[in-house]
Amino acid sequence: MLKRILIVLLVLAILALAAYAVGHSYYNQQLQPLNPHAVDDYHLIEIPPGADAAAISELLHSEGLIRNQQIFQLYARLQGLGHRFIAGTYKLSPSLSLVQIAEKLASGDVYTDTIWFTIPEGFTVKEIALRLEEKGLVESSAFLDFARRPSAGILESFPFLQEVTDPQIEYRLEGYLFPDTYEVSSESSVEEIVALMLRRLEQIVTAADQQRIAELNSNLHEILTIAAMVEREARVAHERPLIAGVIYNRLEIGMLLQIDATIQYALGETKEFLTFKDLEIESPFNTYRYTGLPPGPIAAPGAASIAAALYPEASDYFFYNYKYDSSGEHFFSHTLKEHLANVARAEANLP
């Protein structure tokens, strides 16, 4: 009799284990993505305030995002998520597992419509404003107004802007909005976009760079001013430090910088060939008329140009001129006589 009872209990135990194994396998299977390959198939799902696991599971199942409503509710109960789901719009895909979907809803990982934009190196504030307007983010006029007079919050958050004090500078943010690719919310304000770009500049200019600026007895404003001229003058990367070196050489002896890019900035347009009349324009940015650095940056320099301004290549060059060939390079000269000869060589390359 006892033997028969033991056999019955053993059979029941085996059946229970088999049932558990089948149930556990089924449960795990129901947690898997409906379609692991549908990585580009996204659904925007609105979870209303106060929705419980039952209502959410019904919504997710009707949208083809989970396999089983009851399993979702069971998982939510086992994980204590029943009252932790956060209302909002979510971007979900059938390639996500039930667990991943539940975690998104519980963490409040809501979807926000974002826009990517790229600011090329050497863009001016005006060009940045137009690019942002093209992307539908801001009105260019509003952005330029902010660039002229940044908010007190921006000035407090980024103290280096306090170095920008020259009243001859029209846009206080000129040269400080770091050129890069950014992702922002479509609802971002001008101040939020500006803060993002200024924070990027803070990341680029490291503590070691700050130490180097101190070694040069300079400040960030002057370094960005030099870097911006390098950015607009250099056409090939390896010449950036050499062009920066020419700028430093001229500054050291009080020689006019005669940077064509500063004339173009004063004119408000980029011209391949400047006229003698262009060189006479009355502007503090006219480095053909005024010695020393211009009042501020003429564009947004990239990391390579900032590095060139921090670590210029030593040389005894005082002149350079574009070769007008396919190389994108310049002739560099020690003396005015050599420079004039190189100008003639460059002009021979013109069509």
Rosetta blueprint (number, residue, H / E / L):
1 M L
2 L H
3 K H
4 R H
5 I H
6 L H
7 I H
8 V H
9 L H
10 L H
11 V H
12 L H
13 A H
14 I H
15 L H
16 A H
17 L H
18 A H
19 A H
20 Y H
21 A H
22 V H
23 G H
24 H H
25 S H
26 Y H
27 Y H
28 N H
29 Q H
30 Q H
31 L H
32 Q L
33 P L
34 L L
35 N L
36 P L
37 H L
38 A L
39 V L
40 D L
41 D L
42 Y L
43 H E
44 L E
45 I E
46 E E
47 I E
48 P L
49 P L
50 G L
51 A L
52 D L
53 A H
54 A H
55 A H
56 I H
57 S H
58 E H
59 L H
60 L H
61 H H
62 S H
63 E L
64 G L
65 L L
66 I L
67 R L
68 N L
69 Q H
70 Q H
71 I H
72 F H
73 Q H
74 L H
75 Y H
76 A H
77 R H
78 L H
79 Q L
80 G L
81 L L
82 G L
83 H L
84 R L
85 F L
86 I L
87 A L
88 G E
89 T E
90 Y E
91 K E
92 L E
93 S L
94 P L
95 S L
96 L L
97 S L
98 L H
99 V H
100 Q H
101 I H
102 A H
103 E H
104 K H
105 L H
106 A H
107 S H
108 G L
109 D L
110 V L
111 Y L
112 T L
113 D L
114 T E
115 I E
116 W E
117 F E
118 T E
119 I L
120 P L
121 E L
122 G L
123 F L
124 T L
125 V H
126 K H
127 E H
128 I H
129 A H
130 L H
131 R H
132 L H
133 E H
134 E H
135 K L
136 G L
137 L L
138 V L
139 E L
140 S H
141 S H
142 A H
143 F H
144 L H
145 D H
146 F H
147 A H
148 R H
149 R L
150 P L
151 S L
152 A H
153 G H
154 I H
155 L H
156 E H
157 S H
158 F L
159 P H
160 F H
161 L H
162 Q H
163 E H
164 V L
165 T L
166 D L
167 P L
168 Q L
169 I L
170 E L
171 Y L
172 R L
173 L L
174 E L
175 G L
176 Y L
177 L L
178 F L
179 P L
180 D L
181 T E
182 Y E
183 E E
184 V E
185 S E
186 S L
187 E L
188 S L
189 S L
190 V H
191 E H
192 E H
193 I H
194 V H
195 A H
196 L H
197 M H
198 L H
199 R H
200 R H
201 L H
202 E H
203 Q H
204 I H
205 V L
206 T L
207 A H
208 A H
209 D H
210 Q H
211 Q H
212 R H
213 I H
214 A H
215 E H
216 L L
217 N L
218 S L
219 N L
220 L H
221 H H
222 E H
223 I H
224 L H
225 T H
226 I H
227 A H
228 A H
229 M H
230 V H
231 E H
232 R H
233 E H
234 A L
235 R L
236 V L
237 A H
238 H H
239 E H
240 R H
241 P H
242 L H
243 I H
244 A H
245 G H
246 V H
247 I H
248 Y H
249 N H
250 R H
251 L H
252 E H
253 I H
254 G L
255 M L
256 L L
257 L L
258 Q L
259 I L
260 D H
261 A H
262 T H
263 I H
264 Q H
265 Y H
266 A H
267 L H
268 G L
269 E L
270 T L
271 K L
272 E L
273 F L
274 L L
275 T L
276 F L
277 K L
278 D H
279 L H
280 E H
281 I L
282 E L
283 S L
284 P L
285 F L
286 N L
287 T L
288 Y L
289 R L
290 Y L
291 T L
292 G L
293 L L
294 P L
295 P L
296 G L
297 P L
298 I L
299 A L
300 A L
301 P L
302 G L
303 A H
304 A H
305 S H
306 I H
307 A H
308 A H
309 A H
310 L H
311 Y L
312 P L
313 E L
314 A L
315 S L
316 D L
317 Y L
318 F L
319 F E
320 Y E
321 N E
322 Y E
323 K L
324 Y L
325 D L
326 S L
327 S L
328 G L
329 E L
330 H E
331 F E
332 F E
333 S E
334 H L
335 T L
336 L H
337 K H
338 E H
339 H H
340 L H
341 A H
342 N H
343 V H
344 A H
345 R H
346 A H
347 E H
348 A L
349 N L
350 L L
351 P L
